[in-house]
C-alpha cells in the first residue's frame, strides 16, 4: 500500500487532465531517466497521482472543481448542443468545458498548496487536506474491481494502482 506520510508537507504544484483522467503533480521537480529514443534525463515532479474515479476540490462549503465539470460545456447555451465534444483541448473559453476554464482559475488562485493531511477513508476513498482551507476527496462509485487511481513515485520508480478490494 502507498506510504502516504511521504506526501505530508509536500506542495501540490499542478493539475491537468488526460481525457477524463485527473492528474495531480506533487513535490519538487527532479531529473529522471527519459524513456525516449535519445535517452538522457527529463524533468518530472517527485509524485503524480492519476484519478479515474469521481473526485472534487472543496473549500468551506463550496465545490471549486469536480470530475463532472469535464463533461459540461462552460457556455450554458451549449448544454443541449449535440455537437459539443468534451474531449477537445485548447479551445476558446466559450467552447471549453467547465473543468478547463475553472482548472485554470484554480491553478492561478490556489497553487501551490501544501499537503497537511492525507488518508484513506471508506472503500479506499482518498482524502487530502491542504493549506488555504482546500480539501480533495475521491468517491469510489463502482462495486467491481477496477482501477480507480494510481500513485507514481518518480524518485523511487514505484508505481501503485489502487483498486477497491
C-alpha positions in Angstrom: 0.0 0.0 0.0 1.1 3.6 -0.5 3.1 5.2 2.3 1.0 8.4 2.3 3.1 10.0 5.0 5.8 10.8 2.4 3.5 13.3 0.9 2.9 15.3 4.1 4.4 18.8 3.8 4.9 18.4 0.0 3.4 21.0 -2.4 0.7 20.1 -4.9 2.0 22.2 -7.8 0.0 21.5 -10.9 -3.1 19.7 -12.2 -4.3 18.8 -15.7 -6.4 16.2 -17.4 -5.7 13.5 -19.9 -9.1 12.9 -21.5 -11.3 12.5 -18.3 -8.4 11.4 -16.0 -7.3 14.0 -13.5 -3.6 14.2 -12.9 -2.0 15.9 -9.8 1.7 16.8 -9.6 3.2 16.8 -6.2 6.6 17.7 -4.8 9.8 19.1 -6.1 10.9 18.9 -9.8 13.5 16.2 -10.2 15.5 14.7 -13.1 14.6 11.2 -14.1 15.7 8.9 -16.9 13.9 9.7 -20.2 12.2 6.8 -21.9 12.6 8.5 -25.3 14.8 7.0 -28.0 17.5 9.6 -27.3 17.7 8.6 -23.6 19.1 11.2 -21.2 17.2 13.0 -18.4 14.0 14.9 -18.2 12.2 17.0 -15.5 9.4 15.4 -13.6 7.5 16.0 -10.3 8.5 13.7 -7.5 5.0 12.3 -7.4 1.9 12.1 -9.6 -1.5 10.8 -8.9 -3.9 9.9 -11.7 -7.6 9.6 -10.9 -10.1 7.7 -12.8 -12.9 7.9 -10.3 -15.2 10.7 -9.1 -13.4 13.5 -7.2 -13.8 17.1 -6.1 -11.9 20.0 -4.6 -13.7 21.9 -1.9 -13.2 25.0 0.2 -15.6 25.6 3.0 -19.0 24.6 1.7 -18.1 25.4 -2.0 -17.1 22.9 -4.7 -14.2 24.5 -6.5 -13.7 21.9 -9.2 -15.2 18.4 -9.7 -14.9 15.4 -12.0 -18.2 16.0 -13.8 -17.1 19.5 -14.8 -15.1 17.8 -17.6 -18.3 16.7 -19.3 -20.2 20.1 -19.2 -19.7 23.0 -21.5 -18.7 26.2 -19.9 -21.2 28.1 -22.0 -24.6 27.2 -20.7 -26.1 27.9 -24.1 -24.3 24.8 -25.4 -25.8 22.4 -22.8 -28.1 20.9 -25.4 -25.6 21.1 -28.3 -25.2 17.5 -29.6 -22.0 18.6 -31.5 -20.2 19.8 -28.4 -17.3 17.5 -27.6 -15.9 17.4 -24.0 -12.7 15.7 -25.1 -11.2 18.6 -27.1 -8.5 20.8 -25.6 -7.2 24.3 -26.3 -10.5 25.9 -27.4 -11.6 29.4 -26.7 -13.3 29.8 -23.3 -16.9 29.8 -24.7 -16.4 26.4 -26.3 -14.4 24.8 -23.4 -15.6 22.6 -20.6 -16.3 23.9 -17.2 -13.3 21.9 -16.0 -10.9 23.5 -18.5 -12.0 27.1 -17.5 -12.2 26.5 -13.8 -8.9 24.5 -13.6 -7.0 27.4 -15.0 -8.6 29.7 -12.4 -7.9 27.1 -9.6 -4.2 26.9 -10.6 -3.8 30.6 -10.7 -5.6 31.3 -7.4 -4.5 28.4 -5.2 -1.4 26.5 -6.4 0.9 25.6 -4.9 -1.0 24.0 -2.0 0.8 22.3 0.9 -0.4 18.8 1.9 -1.3 19.0 5.6 -3.2 15.7 6.0 -3.8 12.7 3.7 -5.6 9.4 4.4 -7.8 6.7 3.0 -11.4 6.7 4.0 -14.1 4.1 3.5 -13.7 1.9 0.3 -10.3 3.4 -0.5 -11.6 6.9 -1.0 -8.6 9.3 -0.7 -8.9 12.5 1.3 -6.4 15.3 1.2 -6.4 18.4 3.3 -4.3 21.3 2.0 -3.4 24.7 3.4 -5.7 27.6 2.4 -8.6 25.6 3.7 -8.8 23.5 0.5 -9.7 19.8 0.5 -9.8 17.0 -2.0 -12.0 13.9 -1.9 -12.4 10.9 -4.2 -15.6 8.8 -4.4 -15.4 5.2 -5.4 -18.7 4.6 -7.3 -18.2 1.1 -8.7 -18.8 -2.2 -6.9 -16.5 -4.2 -9.1 -12.7 -4.3 -9.0 -11.2 -1.8 -11.4 -8.5 0.9 -11.4 -9.6 4.0 -9.5 -6.3 5.8 -9.3 -2.6 5.3 -9.5 0.2 6.7 -7.5 3.6 7.3 -9.3 6.7 7.9 -7.2 9.3 9.1 -9.7 12.1 9.4 -7.1 11.9 5.6 -6.3 10.3 4.3 -9.5 7.4 2.8 -7.5 4.0 2.6 -9.3 0.9 1.6 -7.3 -2.5 1.0 -8.7 -5.5 1.4 -6.2 -8.4 -0.9 -6.6 -11.4 -1.4 -4.3 -11.0 -4.9 -2.9 
